[in-house]
């Protein structure tokens, strides 16, 4: 449960913006979307390897 304390005289739009930012950081929506479909462990491992290779390639390009 997210609790957003509202300060005296604070605009409701600003408090709502803080709530949305805090909600995004928790990753609840991403987690729900990931749970909608089953992904095989071999596919998740392949995706991790591809991400690691992409990041390594980006780092190598920055150094040279």
N, C-alpha and C positions, 0 to 999 in steps of 0.2 A: 504494500500500500504506500503510495507516494504522498508525502505531506509537504505542502508548500506554504510556509508561513507568509502572510501578507502584512507588509509594514503599514503603519498609519499613513494615509494619504497616497498610497501607491496605486497607480493606474491598474485596472483589471486586465488590460491588454498585456502589460508587462508581466504580470503574475502568470497569465495564461502562457505567455511565451516561455517563461522559466519552467512551467509545468511540462510543456511540449519538449523542451530540450532535455529535461530530466528523464522523461518517458523514453525518448529516443536512445539515451545512453544505457538504459536498462536492457534494450534489445529484445523486448517482449514480442513485438510484431515480427521481427526477423525469425525468432524462435518458432512462433506459431506457423509462419509460412514454411519453414523448413520441415515441420512435422506433418504437413498436409500429405506429403508423398514420401514413400520409403525409398531411400537411396542405398544401394548395395555398398558394403564396405570397400569393395575393390574400386568402385567409382569414386568414393570419397578420397581414397588414397591416391588415385590417379589425379584428381583435382589438386590435392595438396602438392604433389610432385610437380605438376604444371605451374602452380603458383610460385613454388620455390625456384624453378628454372627461370621463370619470367623475372622474378626479383633479382636473381643472380645475374641475368643478362643485362638488366637495367644498371646494376652496380658496376658491371664490367665496362659498359659503354660510358658511364660517367667518369671512370678512372682514366680511360685512354683518351 
